[in-house]
């Protein structure tokens, strides 16, 4: 593969040697794959995007690189208008770090969510969509996705306004009916945040959000394949229903990711991590401590997928879902030179962002 100025120029035979003025990376014995894309990540290594600090962005971005992620959407939680705006402003000023993945923007998860299915989202901040608030999100140039409960007052109007500006919308933390989710999709909603989690289960007479997501070919189903959020059989069912072109692997990882079990904070509330599983004090799941390369390996096992099939759900499919088809998530001429090298155990050994080595281990 030949790349220049951050772009792939051509794919050539593997026996080609660097010519005068060129530098090469030896990929002998490795699997070569596009950089992974995580469109739902809150934090890692003690930091969260809600911290709204350059140090938080840089630390999380470096963590991403170590696990093969070259692009991501930093994700917020339900909070005050000022706290959400601070996270937007911070990421706008720190989209890329020296040794970390590149931010594609922010994923605003909440505060326009359902109380019953709020999960670890703090109830005190949940509210109906406010045009005065979300207008600034849409004009920021940073916000790329918003998770919303479509049944909330004003949700469809918000989707209409954001859709005009290229914002993606996801159903999540929602008690919506099948019909309400389908109506939201008619208005432009194209994603489901951590499908099955934060919503009623599938019922054969009341299909609800899950039924709408699995049966609507317009909607991408985001899946946390960490073995805690979804039974392996459910991952297999979802992939079978959506196909690898509409199923997206995510982590939903929080600040406890990469750290030992213990007590941590999420959205201002205490959580407990035990056995790598994060829960609220009431026992509900509270994000994850997963990494995307681990979810990739799990998806292969859970759904009986090949490496290439599972990779699609963490590369080309999330890229396409953000309108970046052919730019991110593929190894092809014209695409960004975002590349990872796996060893034979599918452990990440090198991560390259736009032609620059950002991790080697």
Order of alpha helices (4+ residues) and beta strands (2+ residues): beta-beta-beta-beta-beta-beta-alpha-beta-alpha-beta-alpha-beta-alpha-beta-alpha-beta-alpha-beta-alpha-beta-beta-beta-beta-alpha-alpha-alpha-beta-beta-beta
